[in-house]
Amino acid sequence: MFHGLSLPSDYRLHHFAELDSTNDAAHRAVAEGAGHGDVFVAGSQSAGRGRRGRRWASPAGNLYLSLVVEPPLDAVVGQLAFVAA
């Protein structure tokens, strides 16, 4: 699926056929020491969530991804969602 993909050396790709949620996987990994640059990708999600905790349909065939980012100290964290969008 990711043949030929090249990431910067400080990024680490974690690919799964299916996850409960890429966001939940990222949170679990951060609790175990993962950090900035860890990328979690799933072919499908069984418990994806959208805005306000709404269920997110996540069938195979789309891109489901969460990226762990440590924002710069001077960043306005609330504005990062606009940049990501």
PDB file with SEQRES, HELIX, SHEET and CRYST1 records, atoms N, CA, C and O in Angstrom:
SEQRES   1 A   85  MET PHE HIS GLY LEU SER LEU PRO SER ASP TYR ARG LEU          
SEQRES   2 A   85  HIS HIS PHE ALA GLU LEU ASP SER THR ASN ASP ALA ALA          
SEQRES   3 A   85  HIS ARG ALA VAL ALA GLU GLY ALA GLY HIS GLY ASP VAL          
SEQRES   4 A   85  PHE VAL ALA GLY SER GLN SER ALA GLY ARG GLY ARG ARG          
SEQRES   5 A   85  GLY ARG ARG TRP ALA SER PRO ALA GLY ASN LEU TYR LEU          
SEQRES   6 A   85  SER LEU VAL VAL GLU PRO PRO LEU ASP ALA VAL VAL GLY          
SEQRES   7 A   85  GLN LEU ALA PHE VAL ALA ALA                                  
HELIX    1 AA1 THR A   22  ALA A   31  1                                  10    
HELIX    2 AA2 ARG A   51  GLY A   53  5                                   3    
HELIX    3 AA3 VAL A   77  GLN A   79  5                                   3    
HELIX    4 AA4 LEU A   80  ALA A   84  1                                   5    
SHEET    1 AA1 3 ARG A  12  LEU A  19  0                                        
SHEET    2 AA1 3 ASP A  38  GLN A  45  1                                        
SHEET    3 AA1 3 TYR A  64  LEU A  67 -1                                        
CRYST1    1.000    1.000    1.000  90.00  90.00  90.00 P 1           1          
ATOM      1  N   MET A   1       0.818  -1.199   0.000  1.00  0.00           N  
ATOM      2  CA  MET A   1       0.000   0.000   0.000  1.00  0.00           C  
ATOM      3  C   MET A   1       0.859   1.259   0.000  1.00  0.00           C  
ATOM      4  O   MET A   1       0.502   2.249  -0.639  1.00  0.00           O  
ATOM      5  N   PHE A   2       1.972   1.233   0.700  1.00  0.00           N  
ATOM      6  CA  PHE A   2       2.814   2.417   0.802  1.00  0.00           C  
ATOM      7  C   PHE A   2       4.158   2.196   0.124  1.00  0.00           C  
ATOM      8  O   PHE A   2       5.175   2.717   0.583  1.00  0.00           O  
ATOM      9  N   HIS A   3       4.175   1.438  -0.954  1.00  0.00           N  
ATOM     10  CA  HIS A   3       5.421   1.163  -1.670  1.00  0.00           C  
ATOM     11  C   HIS A   3       5.985   2.475  -2.194  1.00  0.00           C  
ATOM     12  O   HIS A   3       5.269   3.271  -2.801  1.00  0.00           O  
ATOM     13  N   GLY A   4       7.261   2.692  -1.956  1.00  0.00           N  
ATOM     14  CA  GLY A   4       7.915   3.885  -2.449  1.00  0.00           C  
ATOM     15  C   GLY A   4       7.683   5.121  -1.606  1.00  0.00           C  
ATOM     16  O   GLY A   4       8.189   6.192  -1.941  1.00  0.00           O  
ATOM     17  N   LEU A   5       6.931   5.005  -0.520  1.00  0.00           N  
ATOM     18  CA  LEU A   5       6.675   6.152   0.348  1.00  0.00           C  
ATOM     19  C   LEU A   5       7.946   6.523   1.086  1.00  0.00           C  
ATOM     20  O   LEU A   5       8.611   5.662   1.662  1.00  0.00           O  
ATOM     21  N   SER A   6       8.277   7.776   1.070  1.00  0.00           N  
ATOM     22  CA  SER A   6       9.465   8.257   1.755  1.00  0.00           C  
ATOM     23  C   SER A   6       9.050   9.320   2.766  1.00  0.00           C  
ATOM     24  O   SER A   6       8.464  10.339   2.399  1.00  0.00           O  
ATOM     25  N   LEU A   7       9.355   9.081   4.031  1.00  0.00           N  
ATOM     26  CA  LEU A   7       9.062  10.038   5.091  1.00  0.00           C  
ATOM     27  C   LEU A   7      10.363  10.627   5.612  1.00  0.00           C  
ATOM     28  O   LEU A   7      11.409   9.985   5.519  1.00  0.00           O  
ATOM     29  N   PRO A   8      10.315  11.829   6.155  1.00  0.00           N  
ATOM     30  CA  PRO A   8      11.519  12.368   6.798  1.00  0.00           C  
ATOM     31  C   PRO A   8      11.999  11.394   7.876  1.00  0.00           C  
ATOM     32  O   PRO A   8      11.203  10.639   8.434  1.00  0.00           O  
ATOM     33  N   SER A   9      13.286  11.414   8.164  1.00  0.00           N  
ATOM     34  CA  SER A   9      13.876  10.434   9.077  1.00  0.00           C  
ATOM     35  C   SER A   9      13.293  10.480  10.484  1.00  0.00           C  
ATOM     36  O   SER A   9      13.372   9.484  11.204  1.00  0.00           O  
ATOM     37  N   ASP A  10      12.715  11.597  10.898  1.00  0.00           N  
ATOM     38  CA  ASP A  10      12.160  11.673  12.253  1.00  0.00           C  
ATOM     39  C   ASP A  10      10.672  11.318  12.299  1.00  0.00           C  
ATOM     40  O   ASP A  10      10.016  11.544  13.316  1.00  0.00           O  
ATOM     41  N   TYR A  11      10.133  10.762  11.206  1.00  0.00           N  
ATOM     42  CA  TYR A  11       8.754  10.291  11.180  1.00  0.00           C  
ATOM     43  C   TYR A  11       8.754   8.780  11.123  1.00  0.00           C  
ATOM     44  O   TYR A  11       9.593   8.181  10.451  1.00  0.00           O  
ATOM     45  N   ARG A  12       7.815   8.158  11.828  1.00  0.00           N  
ATOM     46  CA  ARG A  12       7.712   6.706  11.878  1.00  0.00           C  
ATOM     47  C   ARG A  12       6.291   6.288  11.506  1.00  0.00           C  
ATOM     48  O   ARG A  12       5.324   6.732  12.126  1.00  0.00           O  
ATOM     49  N   LEU A  13       6.173   5.442  10.502  1.00  0.00           N  
ATOM     50  CA  LEU A  13       4.876   4.992  10.012  1.00  0.00           C  
ATOM     51  C   LEU A  13       4.476   3.699  10.707  1.00  0.00           C  
ATOM     52  O   LEU A  13       5.243   2.737  10.739  1.00  0.00           O  
ATOM     53  N   HIS A  14       3.268   3.684  11.263  1.00  0.00           N  
ATOM     54  CA  HIS A  14       2.674   2.491  11.877  1.00  0.00           C  
ATOM     55  C   HIS A  14       1.412   2.185  11.071  1.00  0.00           C  
ATOM     56  O   HIS A  14       0.421   2.909  11.169  1.00  0.00           O  
ATOM     57  N   HIS A  15       1.448   1.116  10.275  1.00  0.00           N  
ATOM     58  CA  HIS A  15       0.336   0.793   9.393  1.00  0.00           C  
ATOM     59  C   HIS A  15      -0.386  -0.454   9.884  1.00  0.00           C  
ATOM     60  O   HIS A  15       0.246  -1.445  10.248  1.00  0.00           O  
ATOM     61  N   PHE A  16      -1.718  -0.397   9.892  1.00  0.00           N  
ATOM     62  CA  PHE A  16      -2.555  -1.506  10.349  1.00  0.00           C  
ATOM     63  C   PHE A  16      -3.656  -1.737   9.330  1.00  0.00           C  
ATOM     64  O   PHE A  16      -4.163  -0.785   8.737  1.00  0.00           O  
ATOM     65  N   ALA A  17      -4.028  -2.981   9.122  1.00  0.00           N  
ATOM     66  CA  ALA A  17      -5.150  -3.287   8.240  1.00  0.00           C  
ATOM     67  C   ALA A  17      -6.438  -2.711   8.832  1.00  0.00           C  
ATOM     68  O   ALA A  17      -7.254  -2.131   8.115  1.00  0.00           O  
ATOM     69  N   GLU A  18      -6.612  -2.876  10.153  1.00  0.00           N  
ATOM     70  CA  GLU A  18      -7.790  -2.335  10.842  1.00  0.00           C  
ATOM     71  C   GLU A  18      -7.393  -1.937  12.251  1.00  0.00           C  
ATOM     72  O   GLU A  18      -6.585  -2.605  12.897  1.00  0.00           O  
ATOM     73  N   LEU A  19      -7.964  -0.853  12.714  1.00  0.00           N  
ATOM     74  CA  LEU A  19      -7.798  -0.382  14.095  1.00  0.00           C  
ATOM     75  C   LEU A  19      -9.154   0.000  14.640  1.00  0.00           C  
ATOM     76  O   LEU A  19     -10.103   0.221  13.886  1.00  0.00           O  
ATOM     77  N   ASP A  20      -9.239   0.078  15.961  1.00  0.00           N  
ATOM     78  CA  ASP A  20     -10.450   0.650  16.534  1.00  0.00           C  
ATOM     79  C   ASP A  20     -10.532   2.105  16.099  1.00  0.00           C  
ATOM     80  O   ASP A  20     -11.570   2.557  15.615  1.00  0.00           O  
ATOM     81  N   SER A  21      -9.436   2.839  16.272  1.00  0.00           N  
ATOM     82  CA  SER A  21      -9.370   4.256  15.922  1.00  0.00           C  
ATOM     83  C   SER A  21      -7.900   4.644  15.821  1.00  0.00           C  
ATOM     84  O   SER A  21      -7.114   4.317  16.710  1.00  0.00           O  
ATOM     85  N   THR A  22      -7.521   5.333  14.758  1.00  0.00           N  
ATOM     86  CA  THR A  22      -6.129   5.775  14.653  1.00  0.00           C  
ATOM     87  C   THR A  22      -5.804   6.750  15.783  1.00  0.00           C  
ATOM     88  O   THR A  22      -4.681   6.768  16.287  1.00  0.00           O  
ATOM     89  N   ASN A  23      -6.781   7.556  16.178  1.00  0.00           N  
ATOM     90  CA  ASN A  23      -6.576   8.506  17.272  1.00  0.00           C  
ATOM     91  C   ASN A  23      -6.336   7.772  18.581  1.00  0.00           C  
ATOM     92  O   ASN A  23      -5.434   8.134  19.337  1.00  0.00           O  
ATOM     93  N   ASP A  24      -7.135   6.743  18.858  1.00  0.00           N  
ATOM     94  CA  ASP A  24      -6.939   5.961  20.079  1.00  0.00           C  
ATOM     95  C   ASP A  24      -5.592   5.245  20.060  1.00  0.00           C  
ATOM     96  O   ASP A  24      -4.916   5.165  21.086  1.00  0.00           O  
ATOM     97  N   ALA A  25      -5.199   4.724  18.899  1.00  0.00           N  
ATOM     98  CA  ALA A  25      -3.903   4.052  18.785  1.00  0.00           C  
ATOM     99  C   ALA A  25      -2.772   5.036  19.064  1.00  0.00           C  
ATOM    100  O   ALA A  25      -1.800   4.696  19.738  1.00  0.00           O  
ATOM    101  N   ALA A  26      -2.898   6.253  18.547  1.00  0.00           N  
ATOM    102  CA  ALA A  26      -1.881   7.277  18.797  1.00  0.00           C  
ATOM    103  C   ALA A  26      -1.813   7.621  20.280  1.00  0.00           C  
ATOM    104  O   ALA A  26      -0.721   7.750  20.834  1.00  0.00           O  
ATOM    105  N   HIS A  27      -2.966   7.773  20.928  1.00  0.00           N  
ATOM    106  CA  HIS A  27      -2.988   8.072  22.371  1.00  0.00           C  
ATOM    107  C   HIS A  27      -2.323   6.957  23.173  1.00  0.00           C  
ATOM    108  O   HIS A  27      -1.539   7.229  24.083  1.00  0.00           O  
ATOM    109  N   ARG A  28      -2.631   5.705  22.841  1.00  0.00           N  
ATOM    110  CA  ARG A  28      -2.013   4.575  23.551  1.00  0.00           C  
ATOM    111  C   ARG A  28      -0.502   4.580  23.354  1.00  0.00           C  
ATOM    112  O   ARG A  28       0.252   4.349  24.299  1.00  0.00           O  
ATOM    113  N   ALA A  29      -0.063   4.840  22.131  1.00  0.00           N  
ATOM    114  CA  ALA A  29       1.367   4.829  21.838  1.00  0.00           C  
ATOM    115  C   ALA A  29       2.089   5.972  22.548  1.00  0.00           C  
ATOM    116  O   ALA A  29       3.210   5.784  23.020  1.00  0.00           O  
ATOM    117  N   VAL A  30       1.478   7.140  22.631  1.00  0.00           N  
ATOM    118  CA  VAL A  30       2.083   8.262  23.347  1.00  0.00           C  
ATOM    119  C   VAL A  30       2.258   7.903  24.818  1.00  0.00           C  
ATOM    120  O   VAL A  30       3.271   8.247  25.427  1.00  0.00           O  
ATOM    121  N   ALA A  31       1.280   7.217  25.384  1.00  0.00           N  
ATOM    122  CA  ALA A  31       1.383   6.785  26.787  1.00  0.00           C  
ATOM    123  C   ALA A  31       2.546   5.816  26.982  1.00  0.00           C  
ATOM    124  O   ALA A  31       3.071   5.682  28.088  1.00  0.00           O  
ATOM    125  N   GLU A  32       2.950   5.136  25.896  1.00  0.00           N  
ATOM    126  CA  GLU A  32       4.059   4.173  25.958  1.00  0.00           C  
ATOM    127  C   GLU A  32       5.370   4.759  25.434  1.00  0.00           C  
ATOM    128  O   GLU A  32       6.354   4.036  25.287  1.00  0.00           O  
ATOM    129  N   GLY A  33       5.391   6.067  25.152  1.00  0.00           N  
ATOM    130  CA  GLY A  33       6.636   6.705  24.767  1.00  0.00           C  
ATOM    131  C   GLY A  33       6.725   7.216  23.340  1.00  0.00           C  
ATOM    132  O   GLY A  33       7.736   7.823  22.984  1.00  0.00           O  
ATOM    133  N   ALA A  34       5.716   7.000  22.505  1.00  0.00           N  
ATOM    134  CA  ALA A  34       5.747   7.550  21.148  1.00  0.00           C  
ATOM    135  C   ALA A  34       5.701   9.068  21.226  1.00  0.00           C  
ATOM    136  O   ALA A  34       5.320   9.639  22.249  1.00  0.00           O  
ATOM    137  N   GLY A  35       6.086   9.701  20.157  1.00  0.00           N  
ATOM    138  CA  GLY A  35       6.089  11.158  20.187  1.00  0.00           C  
ATOM    139  C   GLY A  35       5.981  11.768  18.811  1.00  0.00           C  
ATOM    140  O   GLY A  35       5.516  11.138  17.862  1.00  0.00           O  
ATOM    141  N   HIS A  36       6.421  13.004  18.724  1.00  0.00           N  
ATOM    142  CA  HIS A  36       6.334  13.785  17.497  1.00  0.00           C  
ATOM    143  C   HIS A  36       6.827  12.973  16.304  1.00  0.00           C  
ATOM    144  O   HIS A  36       7.926  12.419  16.322  1.00  0.00           O  
ATOM    145  N   GLY A  37       5.997  12.914  15.271  1.00  0.00           N  
ATOM    146  CA  GLY A  37       6.386  12.222  14.052  1.00  0.00           C  
ATOM    147  C   GLY A  37       5.870  10.812  13.912  1.00  0.00           C  
ATOM    148  O   GLY A  37       6.067  10.195  12.865  1.00  0.00           O  
ATOM    149  N   ASP A  38       5.219  10.281  14.920  1.00  0.00           N  
ATOM    150  CA  ASP A  38       4.627   8.946  14.783  1.00  0.00           C  
ATOM    151  C   ASP A  38       3.311   9.087  14.015  1.00  0.00           C  
ATOM    152  O   ASP A  38       2.448   9.884  14.384  1.00  0.00           O  
ATOM    153  N   VAL A  39       3.169   8.303  12.943  1.00  0.00           N  
ATOM    154  CA  VAL A  39       2.010   8.368  12.054  1.00  0.00           C  
ATOM    155  C   VAL A  39       1.282   7.029  12.135  1.00  0.00           C  
ATOM    156  O   VAL A  39       1.892   5.975  11.951  1.00  0.00           O  
ATOM    157  N   PHE A  40      -0.008   7.070  12.409  1.00  0.00           N  
ATOM    158  CA  PHE A  40      -0.821   5.857  12.539  1.00  0.00           C  
ATOM    159  C   PHE A  40      -1.837   5.830  11.410  1.00  0.00           C  
ATOM    160  O   PHE A  40      -2.679   6.721  11.294  1.00  0.00           O  
ATOM    161  N   VAL A  41      -1.750   4.789  10.573  1.00  0.00           N  
ATOM    162  CA  VAL A  41      -2.604   4.655   9.400  1.00  0.00           C  
ATOM    163  C   VAL A  41      -3.341   3.325   9.486  1.00  0.00           C  
ATOM    164  O   VAL A  41      -2.756   2.304   9.848  1.00  0.00           O  
ATOM    165  N   ALA A  42      -4.626   3.343   9.151  1.00  0.00           N  
ATOM    166  CA  ALA A  42      -5.416   2.112   9.152  1.00  0.00           C  
ATOM    167  C   ALA A  42      -6.184   1.988   7.844  1.00  0.00           C  
ATOM    168  O   ALA A  42      -6.635   2.982   7.274  1.00  0.00           O  
ATOM    169  N   GLY A  43      -6.324   0.753   7.382  1.00  0.00           N  
ATOM    170  CA  GLY A  43      -7.141   0.497   6.198  1.00  0.00           C  
ATOM    171  C   GLY A  43      -8.609   0.698   6.478  1.00  0.00           C  
ATOM    172  O   GLY A  43      -9.367   1.084   5.588  1.00  0.00           O  
ATOM    173  N   SER A  44      -9.025   0.438   7.721  1.00  0.00           N  
ATOM    174  CA  SER A  44     -10.387   0.695   8.178  1.00  0.00           C  
ATOM    175  C   SER A  44     -10.362   0.866   9.691  1.00  0.00           C  
ATOM    176  O   SER A  44      -9.402   0.478  10.357  1.00  0.00           O  
ATOM    177  N   GLN A  45     -11.423   1.448  10.219  1.00  0.00           N  
ATOM    178  CA  GLN A  45     -11.547   1.647  11.666  1.00  0.00           C  
ATOM    179  C   GLN A  45     -12.881   1.067  12.133  1.00  0.00           C  
ATOM    180  O   GLN A  45     -13.900   1.205  11.456  1.00  0.00           O  
ATOM    181  N   SER A  46     -12.864   0.424  13.284  1.00  0.00           N  
ATOM    182  CA  SER A  46     -14.103  -0.143  13.819  1.00  0.00           C  
ATOM    183  C   SER A  46     -14.794   0.801  14.800  1.00  0.00           C  
ATOM    184  O   SER A  46     -15.972   0.619  15.109  1.00  0.00           O  
ATOM    185  N   ALA A  47     -14.073   1.801  15.290  1.00  0.00           N  
ATOM    186  CA  ALA A  47     -14.655   2.727  16.269  1.00  0.00           C  
ATOM    187  C   ALA A  47     -14.167   4.157  16.033  1.00  0.00           C  
ATOM    188  O   ALA A  47     -13.836   4.875  16.976  1.00  0.00           O  
ATOM    189  N   GLY A  48     -14.127   4.556  14.760  1.00  0.00           N  
ATOM    190  CA  GLY A  48     -13.710   5.915  14.448  1.00  0.00           C  
ATOM    191  C   GLY A  48     -14.710   6.932  14.992  1.00  0.00           C  
ATOM    192  O   GLY A  48     -15.895   6.636  15.145  1.00  0.00           O  
ATOM    193  N   ARG A  49     -14.217   8.127  15.278  1.00  0.00           N  
ATOM    194  CA  ARG A  49     -15.076   9.201  15.795  1.00  0.00           C  
ATOM    195  C   ARG A  49     -14.872  10.461  14.978  1.00  0.00           C  
ATOM    196  O   ARG A  49     -13.767  10.762  14.527  1.00  0.00           O  
ATOM    197  N   GLY A  50     -15.950  11.182  14.801  1.00  0.00           N  
ATOM    198  CA  GLY A  50     -15.883  12.482  14.136  1.00  0.00           C  
ATOM    199  C   GLY A  50     -15.977  13.587  15.171  1.00  0.00           C  
ATOM    200  O   GLY A  50     -15.682  13.388  16.349  1.00  0.00           O  
ATOM    201  N   ARG A  51     -16.391  14.743  14.712  1.00  0.00           N  
ATOM    202  CA  ARG A  51     -16.542  15.882  15.613  1.00  0.00           C  
ATOM    203  C   ARG A  51     -17.584  15.584  16.684  1.00  0.00           C  
ATOM    204  O   ARG A  51     -18.575  14.893  16.445  1.00  0.00           O  
ATOM    205  N   ARG A  52     -17.330  16.122  17.857  1.00  0.00           N  
ATOM    206  CA  ARG A  52     -18.232  15.967  19.013  1.00  0.00           C  
ATOM    207  C   ARG A  52     -18.504  14.507  19.350  1.00  0.00           C  
ATOM    208  O   ARG A  52     -19.568  14.177  19.872  1.00  0.00           O  
ATOM    209  N   GLY A  53     -17.552  13.636  19.055  1.00  0.00           N  
ATOM    210  CA  GLY A  53     -17.674  12.229  19.417  1.00  0.00           C  
ATOM    211  C   GLY A  53     -18.634  11.429  18.563  1.00  0.00           C  
ATOM    212  O   GLY A  53     -18.953  10.287  18.894  1.00  0.00           O  
ATOM    213  N   ARG A  54     -19.100  12.009  17.469  1.00  0.00           N  
ATOM    214  CA  ARG A  54     -20.044  11.288  16.605  1.00  0.00           C  
ATOM    215  C   ARG A  54     -19.342  10.121  15.919  1.00  0.00           C  
ATOM    216  O   ARG A  54     -18.155  10.191  15.600  1.00  0.00           O  
ATOM    217  N   ARG A  55     -20.099   9.049  15.700  1.00  0.00           N  
ATOM    218  CA  ARG A  55     -19.556   7.866  15.022  1.00  0.00           C  
ATOM    219  C   ARG A  55     -19.107   8.254  13.622  1.00  0.00           C  
ATOM    220  O   ARG A  55     -19.786   9.006  12.923  1.00  0.00           O  
ATOM    221  N   TRP A  56     -17.959   7.733  13.227  1.00  0.00           N  
ATOM    222  CA  TRP A  56     -17.384   8.029  11.922  1.00  0.00           C  
ATOM    223  C   TRP A  56     -17.333   6.737  11.136  1.00  0.00           C  
ATOM    224  O   TRP A  56     -16.626   5.808  11.526  1.00  0.00           O  
ATOM    225  N   ALA A  57     -18.071   6.656  10.032  1.00  0.00           N  
ATOM    226  CA  ALA A  57     -18.049   5.459   9.194  1.00  0.00           C  
ATOM    227  C   ALA A  57     -16.672   5.343   8.557  1.00  0.00           C  
ATOM    228  O   ALA A  57     -16.203   6.279   7.909  1.00  0.00           O  
ATOM    229  N   SER A  58     -16.029   4.205   8.737  1.00  0.00           N  
ATOM    230  CA  SER A  58     -14.641   4.041   8.293  1.00  0.00           C  
ATOM    231  C   SER A  58     -14.430   2.741   7.533  1.00  0.00           C  
ATOM    232  O   SER A  58     -13.618   1.912   7.943  1.00  0.00           O  
ATOM    233  N   PRO A  59     -15.159   2.548   6.415  1.00  0.00           N  
ATOM    234  CA  PRO A  59     -14.961   1.311   5.656  1.00  0.00           C  
ATOM    235  C   PRO A  59     -13.626   1.320   4.920  1.00  0.00           C  
ATOM    236  O   PRO A  59     -13.013   2.371   4.726  1.00  0.00           O  
ATOM    237  N   ALA A  60     -13.194   0.148   4.521  1.00  0.00           N  
ATOM    238  CA  ALA A  60     -11.951   0.044   3.755  1.00  0.00           C  
ATOM    239  C   ALA A  60     -12.076   0.854   2.468  1.00  0.00           C  
ATOM    240  O   ALA A  60     -13.157   0.981   1.893  1.00  0.00           O  
ATOM    241  N   GLY A  61     -10.943   1.398   2.033  1.00  0.00           N  
ATOM    242  CA  GLY A  61     -10.933   2.126   0.772  1.00  0.00           C  
ATOM    243  C   GLY A  61     -10.664   3.612   0.913  1.00  0.00           C  
ATOM    244  O   GLY A  61     -10.532   4.303  -0.097  1.00  0.00           O  
ATOM    245  N   ASN A  62     -10.578   4.124   2.128  1.00  0.00           N  
ATOM    246  CA  ASN A  62     -10.258   5.528   2.358  1.00  0.00           C  
ATOM    247  C   ASN A  62      -8.990   5.630   3.185  1.00  0.00           C  
ATOM    248  O   ASN A  62      -8.407   4.614   3.567  1.00  0.00           O  
ATOM    249  N   LEU A  63      -8.569   6.836   3.459  1.00  0.00           N  
ATOM    250  CA  LEU A  63      -7.379   7.069   4.261  1.00  0.00           C  
ATOM    251  C   LEU A  63      -7.790   7.473   5.668  1.00  0.00           C  
ATOM    252  O   LEU A  63      -8.502   8.460   5.850  1.00  0.00           O  
ATOM    253  N   TYR A  64      -7.343   6.712   6.663  1.00  0.00           N  
ATOM    254  CA  TYR A  64      -7.600   7.016   8.078  1.00  0.00           C  
ATOM    255  C   TYR A  64      -6.244   7.158   8.740  1.00  0.00           C  
ATOM    256  O   TYR A  64      -5.469   6.203   8.786  1.00  0.00           O  
ATOM    257  N   LEU A  65      -5.951   8.342   9.252  1.00  0.00           N  
ATOM    258  CA  LEU A  65      -4.608   8.652   9.693  1.00  0.00           C  
ATOM    259  C   LEU A  65      -4.639   9.597  10.882  1.00  0.00           C  
ATOM    260  O   LEU A  65      -5.447  10.525  10.932  1.00  0.00           O  
ATOM    261  N   SER A  66      -3.756   9.354  11.835  1.00  0.00           N  
ATOM    262  CA  SER A  66      -3.516  10.282  12.937  1.00  0.00           C  
ATOM    263  C   SER A  66      -2.018  10.492  13.031  1.00  0.00           C  
ATOM    264  O   SER A  66      -1.236   9.550  12.907  1.00  0.00           O  
ATOM    265  N   LEU A  67      -1.629  11.733  13.251  1.00  0.00           N  
ATOM    266  CA  LEU A  67      -0.228  12.121  13.345  1.00  0.00           C  
ATOM    267  C   LEU A  67       0.016  12.749  14.704  1.00  0.00           C  
ATOM    268  O   LEU A  67      -0.702  13.658  15.118  1.00  0.00           O  
ATOM    269  N   VAL A  68       1.039  12.256  15.396  1.00  0.00           N  
ATOM    270  CA  VAL A  68       1.418  12.837  16.688  1.00  0.00           C  
ATOM    271  C   VAL A  68       2.313  14.038  16.395  1.00  0.00           C  
ATOM    272  O   VAL A  68       3.347  13.919  15.737  1.00  0.00           O  
ATOM    273  N   VAL A  69       1.888  15.201  16.900  1.00  0.00           N  
ATOM    274  CA  VAL A  69       2.615  16.443  16.658  1.00  0.00           C  
ATOM    275  C   VAL A  69       2.870  17.132  17.984  1.00  0.00           C  
ATOM    276  O   VAL A  69       1.971  17.271  18.813  1.00  0.00           O  
ATOM    277  N   GLU A  70       4.094  17.557  18.170  1.00  0.00           N  
ATOM    278  CA  GLU A  70       4.435  18.382  19.320  1.00  0.00           C  
ATOM    279  C   GLU A  70       4.568  19.813  18.801  1.00  0.00           C  
ATOM    280  O   GLU A  70       5.570  20.155  18.173  1.00  0.00           O  
ATOM    281  N   PRO A  71       3.561  20.650  19.062  1.00  0.00           N  
ATOM    282  CA  PRO A  71       3.603  22.001  18.504  1.00  0.00           C  
ATOM    283  C   PRO A  71       4.718  22.833  19.133  1.00  0.00           C  
ATOM    284  O   PRO A  71       5.105  22.600  20.278  1.00  0.00           O  
ATOM    285  N   PRO A  72       5.232  23.805  18.377  1.00  0.00           N  
ATOM    286  CA  PRO A  72       6.242  24.701  18.942  1.00  0.00           C  
ATOM    287  C   PRO A  72       5.677  25.419  20.170  1.00  0.00           C  
ATOM    288  O   PRO A  72       4.467  25.623  20.276  1.00  0.00           O  
ATOM    289  N   LEU A  73       6.546  25.794  21.077  1.00  0.00           N  
ATOM    290  CA  LEU A  73       6.109  26.438  22.316  1.00  0.00           C  
ATOM    291  C   LEU A  73       5.315  27.709  22.076  1.00  0.00           C  
ATOM    292  O   LEU A  73       4.436  28.042  22.872  1.00  0.00           O  
ATOM    293  N   ASP A  74       5.602  28.426  20.999  1.00  0.00           N  
ATOM    294  CA  ASP A  74       4.899  29.682  20.740  1.00  0.00           C  
ATOM    295  C   ASP A  74       3.651  29.510  19.873  1.00  0.00           C  
ATOM    296  O   ASP A  74       3.041  30.504  19.477  1.00  0.00           O  
ATOM    297  N   ALA A  75       3.257  28.262  19.569  1.00  0.00           N  
ATOM    298  CA  ALA A  75       2.097  28.009  18.708  1.00  0.00           C  
ATOM    299  C   ALA A  75       0.798  28.302  19.443  1.00  0.00           C  
ATOM    300  O   ALA A  75       0.688  28.084  20.650  1.00  0.00           O  
ATOM    301  N   VAL A  76      -0.179  28.797  18.703  1.00  0.00           N  
ATOM    302  CA  VAL A  76      -1.537  28.956  19.216  1.00  0.00           C  
ATOM    303  C   VAL A  76      -2.241  27.642  18.871  1.00  0.00           C  
ATOM    304  O   VAL A  76      -2.708  27.450  17.748  1.00  0.00           O  
ATOM    305  N   VAL A  77      -2.309  26.749  19.850  1.00  0.00           N  
ATOM    306  CA  VAL A  77      -2.753  25.378  19.617  1.00  0.00           C  
ATOM    307  C   VAL A  77      -4.130  25.319  18.964  1.00  0.00           C  
ATOM    308  O   VAL A  77      -4.359  24.467  18.105  1.00  0.00           O  
ATOM    309  N   GLY A  78      -5.038  26.186  19.341  1.00  0.00           N  
ATOM    310  CA  GLY A  78      -6.384  26.180  18.763  1.00  0.00           C  
ATOM    311  C   GLY A  78      -6.399  26.427  17.260  1.00  0.00           C  
ATOM    312  O   GLY A  78      -7.339  26.022  16.575  1.00  0.00           O  
ATOM    313  N   GLN A  79      -5.378  27.082  16.747  1.00  0.00           N  
ATOM    314  CA  GLN A  79      -5.323  27.366  15.307  1.00  0.00           C  
ATOM    315  C   GLN A  79      -4.745  26.212  14.503  1.00  0.00           C  
ATOM    316  O   GLN A  79      -4.836  26.216  13.275  1.00  0.00           O  
ATOM    317  N   LEU A  80      -4.153  25.223  15.167  1.00  0.00           N  
ATOM    318  CA  LEU A  80      -3.563  24.102  14.438  1.00  0.00           C  
ATOM    319  C   LEU A  80      -4.607  23.296  13.667  1.00  0.00           C  
ATOM    320  O   LEU A  80      -4.293  22.724  12.624  1.00  0.00           O  
ATOM    321  N   ALA A  81      -5.839  23.244  14.163  1.00  0.00           N  
ATOM    322  CA  ALA A  81      -6.898  22.517  13.450  1.00  0.00           C  
ATOM    323  C   ALA A  81      -7.146  23.149  12.083  1.00  0.00           C  
ATOM    324  O   ALA A  81      -7.403  22.434  11.114  1.00  0.00           O  
ATOM    325  N   PHE A  82      -7.074  24.469  11.989  1.00  0.00           N  
ATOM    326  CA  PHE A  82      -7.267  25.132  10.705  1.00  0.00           C  
ATOM    327  C   PHE A  82      -6.121  24.799   9.756  1.00  0.00           C  
ATOM    328  O   PHE A  82      -6.345  24.601   8.561  1.00  0.00           O  
ATOM    329  N   VAL A  83      -4.916  24.737  10.268  1.00  0.00           N  
ATOM    330  CA  VAL A  83      -3.764  24.397   9.433  1.00  0.00           C  
ATOM    331  C   VAL A  83      -3.898  22.957   8.930  1.00  0.00           C  
ATOM    332  O   VAL A  83      -3.644  22.680   7.757  1.00  0.00           O  
ATOM    333  N   ALA A  84      -4.293  22.054   9.810  1.00  0.00           N  
ATOM    334  CA  ALA A  84      -4.425  20.646   9.449  1.00  0.00           C  
ATOM    335  C   ALA A  84      -5.516  20.433   8.413  1.00  0.00           C  
ATOM    336  O   ALA A  84      -5.374  19.594   7.524  1.00  0.00           O  
ATOM    337  N   ALA A  85      -6.601  21.186   8.521  1.00  0.00           N  
ATOM    338  CA  ALA A  85      -7.711  21.037   7.580  1.00  0.00           C  
ATOM    339  C   ALA A  85      -7.292  21.469   6.194  1.00  0.00           C  
ATOM    340  O   ALA A  85      -8.095  21.416   5.262  1.00  0.00           O  
TER     341      ALA A  85                                                      
END                                                                             
